[in-house]
Amino acid sequence: MKINVTEEWCVSQAQLEAGAEVGAGVIALDPTFENDDVKSEPIDDSRVALQRFVELSRRQKNLSRQQLAEQADIDLCELEGIETDMHYMPETRTLYQLANVLGVSQKKLMGLSGLTQPKDVSYVEEAVRYAARSESISRLTPEEQAALDGLIAVLSEK
């Protein structure tokens, strides 16, 4: 069997699809496309813990966001996204650089971000407990300091 596809047929099919987005596979999906029918993913508790950990670790070191971004050699917008947007998914390199500056395990920081699935979730549970006990204020309270020290000890274990 032989199939003939003429130029006229191709043009007529293209006119039928005028204005429609055409793509193939997952790579063709537009990550910025927002549809009211699509529900956003639920906020993972570990991302909240990541957000609180980065913010309070930065504050503990008396660093501005700009200073931490410079020390970690990351974009300021990446750091702001991590600290302010629960849905923000940081790049792997950003987490690697932050882990180095903050002195914690890169694997565990990636596990908190949701980029990897940790085999041992005990540190994630500890991070979630930590996030629940901490509040955003200008100086760390003794309770926040103790909680942060405990979390750093857990995240620092290689």
C-alpha positions, 0 to 999 in steps of 0.5 A, a space after each residue: 500500500 502506498 500513501 500519497 501526501 500532496 502539498 495541497 493536503 498538507 496546506 489544508 490540514 495546516 489551515 485547519 490547525 491555524 492558531 493551535 499550538 502543536 507539539 510532541 512529547 513532554 519536551 513540547 509542554 510549555 512550563 509557563 502555560 497555566 490552565 484553570 482546569 489544571 490544579 497546582 501541585 500541593 505544597 510539600 512540607 519539605 519545601 516549607 522546611 527548605 524555605 525556612 532553613 535557608 532563610 534562617 541559616 542566612 539570618 543566623 550568619 547575618 547575611 542579606 540575600 544579596 550577600 548569600 547569593 554572592 557567597 554561593 555564586 547563585 542568582 539573587 532571584 533564585 535565592 528569593 524564589 527559594 525563600 519566598 515562593 513555596 512552589 519555586 523549584 530551585 536548580 540543582 546547581 543552586 542547591 549544591 552551592 547553597 549546601 556548600 556555603 551553609 555547610 550541609 549535605 547536598 543530597 539532603 538539601 536536594 531531598 528537602 527541595 523535592 528534586 530527589 526522593 530520599 531513601 531515609 526520610 528521618 531528616 525530612 521529618 526533622 526538617 518539617 518539625 524544625 519549620 513548624 517551630 520557627 517563626 520569621 523575625 529579625 533575630 533568631 530566638 533561642 528556641 529557633 537557634 536550638 532548632 536550627 542547630 539541630 537541623 544543621 547537625 542532621 543535614 550535615 551528616 553525610 
